Amino acid sequence: MEKTASMILGNPNYPAISYGGYRERTRDVQPSVDDAKEDMRILHAAGFRILRTYDTHLDLAKNTLEAIKQIKTEDPSFEMYVMLGAWITAANPNTDNVIHNQEDYDFNKYEIDETVRLANLYPDIVKVIAVGNEAMVHWATSYFVTPDIILKWVNYLQGLKKTNQLPENLWITSSDDFSSWGGGGAEYHTNELNELIQAVDFISMHTYPFHNTHYNPYFWQYSDTTDQEKQINELMQNAKNFAKDQFLAVRKYIDSIDKTKSIHIGETGWATVDTYLYGATGSRAADEYKQAIYFKHMQDLCNELSISCFYFSAFDEPWKDYANIDGSENHFGLFTVDGRAKYALWEMVDNEIFKDLNRGKNSILKSFDGDKDLMMGGVDVPEK
């Protein structure tokens, strides 16, 4: 029986993950099909069954799809589905002359066309197309577009479904910050956004308590207890509540437009290393212990709300902040670049879930060589 997005999303038997398999400090080195096959087997062993990736003008997306196809050919019982994202950008991106209400049409058209091609080439794998990644949120100052541009491409894809040029059960969305979906300020509450809400098959929203431990830290506090474990548990419960509040804010706005529209978390995560805003001299949010708690909280929240969460991310990606190897953006993975399972997954290593699996030449072992005391040595809480 063919699995559709409506059967997968919100189904606790199909945990979701965000995936970027880049292993080097530059995306000039693209993961090969064999690299992606290693990663898919690791993620499948960890229990994930649907992943989100984007940028169809690069090799990663197509190599990931081909890797899944090859594994399925070898083992028909293997299941891994994909939410495939097309990057959408404004005219003159990454310049001093970016034009937000106009698009880089040639680039965007190529991304959309390639996404359509791949969805038709791998219809048993691609179950969702996402138009844009954080493409409408205003803090993406170098490239964000207005909602009418996203709406145009969503309507285009929905039209292809109606004319049998895309699978009719393929779902279309846009994956963006909670504020872009109406959960933030009134400046986002436009007629074009309301039309977009009605046009997509579901809402894919992002929420990041981690970043807000610096930018909006009202929740990042604890009571007068001197017990560090209790302090951390309070902090992380507050982080979970922060994410839930953003989800509910989006839910409230979406309900004012279309109460039938489902919402899923397209991205959220917690970094484990930082030397700046979230490290020892900043909010002290970044470490593996807090990541493990947040990961579990998000699993619980998904079960509570009957939603999917494309947890960010599967593996550390050192290209994201190539100039600072210890920058937080490089360290959101549940696995390190060399395949070490971080604290959130240590129990899986104990249970030999990853036996005989490798990333590159490395077996899947515990971070910190499994020394919890050593790991906890880097854990701290913010000053009151």
N, C-alpha and C positions, 0 to 999 in steps of 0.2 A: 504493500500500500504506500503510495506516494505521501511523503510528509510535506505539509504546507506551513507557511509562516503562522497561520492561525492556529495550527496544531502545536507548533514549537514554542512560540513566545508565550511566556507565562506558565509554561509547563515545567515543574520542578525536575523532571527527568531529563531536561535539556539545558543544563547550566551554560551560561554564555561568558565569553571572554573577548577582550580586545587584543588584536594581534598585529605586531609589526616585528618581523623576524630579522631586523638589521643587526648584524654582529660587529660592524666596524664603526669608526667615528665619522664615516661619510656614507651617504646614500649612493655615491658613485659605485660602491660595491654592493650589488643587489644579491639577496639570497637566491641560491639556485633551487631547482626542483628538489634535489637531494637534501639540501638544507631544510627546506620546508617539510619534506617527508619526516625528517627527524623530529621537527617541532610538532607536527600533527600527531605523531605517535605519542609524544610526551604529553600533549594536552589531552588527548583521548584517554590516556592512562589516568590522568588526573581527574577525569570525569566530565570534561567539557564536551559539548556536542554542537555548539554553534559559535562562530567567531565573527568578529567585525574587523574589516580591514578596508583601506581606501587608497586613493591615488592610482587610478587605472592606467595612467601614462607611464608608470614604472613597472618593472618586471615582477615585483613582489606579489601583486595581486594575481596575475595570471599564473605565476609559478606555484602559488599556494593552491589555486584551483586545480592545476594539473597534478600537483602532489596528492591531493585528496582523491582525485580520479584514479590515479595509479594504485593507491593503497586500497581503494574500493574494488579495483579489478583483482588485486591479490587476495583480498578478504571482503567478500560481499556483505558481511555483517558490520563492517566498519561504518560508523555514522559520524559525519562532520558537515555541518551546513554553514552558509556564509551570508552575512549582511555586507554587501559590496558597496563601497562608497565612491562617488564621483566628487573630486575636489572642484569647488566652484570659487571663483575669485573675481574681484572687481577689476575694472579697467585700470591700467597702470599700477599693478600691485607692487608693494615693496619699494615705492618711490615717494617723493614728496608731492606727487601730483596724482595720487590715487583718487578715482572718481567712484564713489560708493553706489550711486544710483545708475551706473552703467557697468557692463560686464566685459571681461576679456573673452569675447565671443568665441574666437578661434580655439583658445585653450579649453574653455568650458565645453564647447561642442565636441572636441576630441575626447574629453573625459566621458561625456555622456554616451557618445557613439561606442567607445570601447567598453563601457559598462554594459550597454545593450548587447554588444557582440558576445561578451563573456557570459552574460546571463542566458543567452540562447545556446551557447556552446556547452554550458554546464548547467542545464535546467534542473537536474536532480540535486545540485549542490547550492546554487545561488537561490535564496528564498526571499531576500529583501534587497532593494536598491535604496541607498541613502543619497539624496541630492545635497551635497555640501557637508562639510565637517566644521562646526563652529563658524559657519559662513555668514551668519546674521548678527552675531553678538558684537556690540559696539567696541568692546575692548580689543577686538581683532583689527586694530586701526590700519594695518598695512594691506588688508584685503577684503574686509567684510562688504557684503552687498545688501541691498534692501530686499524685503521679502518678496516683492513682485518678480524679482529675477529667479529666485528659488521656485516660486509658484509657476512661472513659465515652463521650467524644465520638468516639474512634477506633472503638470498637465500634459506635457508632451509624452512623457512615459506612460501616463494613464491612457492616453490616446492610442499608443502602440499596443497596449493590452487589449483594447476594444477592437482593434483591427487584426488581432492574432499575430502581431509582430513581436510580442513578448508573451510569456506564459500568463494566462488569465489569473492564476492564483499567486503570482508574484506580488509582494507588497512593496509599496513605494512610501518613503518617508524622507525627512531631513533630520540630521542628527546635530543638535545644537544645545547651547547653554540654556539653563532653566529660564533665564530672563528673556531669551529670544522667543520662548513659547508662552509668554504672557505672565510668567511667574514673578517678574521683577517690576521695574518702573513703568509708568504710564506711557513713556515715550515709545515703548514697544507695541502698545495696543492700537494697532492700525487696521484699517479695512483690509489691506493686503494680507496681513497676518491672519485675520479671520477667514479669508478665502483660502489661505494655505492650510489652515487647520481642517477645513472641510474637504480639501483636495487630497490630503495624504490618507493612507490606510491606517496609520497609527502615529503616535508622537514618540520620538526618541529624544529624551532630554538628558543633559549632563548636569552633574552636581559635584562640587569639589570642596567639601569641608577642609581638606588639607590646605589648599591655597588660602582659604579664609582664616586659617589660624594666624595669618599675617595681615591680610587685607581687611578682614571684617571679624576681629577676634572676640566679639562680645561673648560668644559661647565657650571660648577656650579658657576655662577657669574651673577651679575645684574648691571644695569646702575647706574648713580649717583642719581637716585631718592631716596628721604628719606621716601616715602610712603611704609610702610611694605607690604601692600596688593599688590602693584605694583611690589615690589621686589620679592615676592613669585610667582606671576604670571609669571614674567620673568624667574625665576629659573625653574619653572615647564614646561614652554614652551620649554626651553632649554633641559629639560629632555625628553620631547616628541620627539624633533628633534633628540636627541642622539639615542633614540630607533629606530626612522625611518631610520636614517643614517646606523645603523647596519643592519636593514632589507634590505636596498637597496644595501649594500655591499655584503650581501649574495646573493641577487637577481642577481647582476652583475656576481658573480662567477658561480652561478648555470646556468645562461644563456650561459656561455661559454662552458658548458657541455651538457645541455638539456633545451632548452627554453620552453618546454612544461610542465616542472615540477612546480607544485604549491608549495607555501611556506606559512606556517602558524606559528604564534607565540605560541610555546608550553609552554612557561613560561615567565612571567614578573610580577613584583609586587613592592610594596612599604611598608616598615615596619613603624610601628606607635610608637614604643618605642625602645630606646637604651640608654645605659649608657657608651658607649665607642666610637667607630669610627664614629657613625652617630648621636650621641646625643649632649648635650650642650657643651661638650669639644671637639667635633669632627666637622663633616660637618654640623650638625644641620639639617639633612634631615628628621629625623624620627619624625613624628607626624601625627595625624589623618587628619588634614586640608590638608597637602600636599598629603597624600594618596588619599583623595577624588578627588583632582584635577587630580592626575595621573590616577586614575581609569577612570575618564571621558575622559581624553586625549586618553587613550588606546581604549576606545569604539569608539571615533571619528576616530582614526587611522585605526581601523579595517574597519569601514565603508568607509573610504577614499580609502583603498587598497583592499577592498572586500576580507578580510581574517578573519580567526578566531583567537582569542587570549585566551588561557587557563590561565586566570588571576590567579596569585598566591597571596593569596590563599583564600579558603573559610573561614576557621577557624584558629585561632591561634593554634599552636602546641607546647606545653611546653616541649616536649622531645628533641627538636632540640638543645637547649643549656641548658641542665638540670642543669648545675652548676651555671648558671646565669639567674635567672628567668626574668630579665629585658634585656637580650640579644636580639638583633634585630631579630635573626632567629626565635625566639618564637612568633613574633608579626607581621607577614605578613597578617594575616587574615582580612577579611571584618567583621568578627564576632569575639568576644572574646571567650575564652574557655567556659565561663558561659552563652554564648548566647546573649551578648550585641551587638547590631548592631552599628558599628562604623559610624563616621560622614558621610561617603560616602553613607550610606543607611538610614540616618535619615528620609528622605522624605518618604521612604517606610513604616517606622514605623508610621509616621503621617497618611498615607493612609490606615493603618490597614491591610497591606499586610500579616503580620505575626500573625494576630488575631487567638487565640486558638492554636498556635504552641508553642512548648517548646523545650528547650535543657536541658535534665535532668529534674530537678524540676523548671527550670527557664523559665519564659515567655521571649519573645524576646522584650527587651526594648532598649532604646538608651543608648549608652555609656555616661559617665559624667552626667547621669540622664537628658540628653537633654539640659544641660547648656552650650551654645556655648561660653559664656565669659570664663567659667572655662576651656573648651577645648582649647580655643585660648591662655590661659595663658601659655600653654606649647609649643607654636609655636614660632620659632625664625628663623633668617636667618644667614648665615655665615658672619663673619667679612670680610670687603673688604681688 
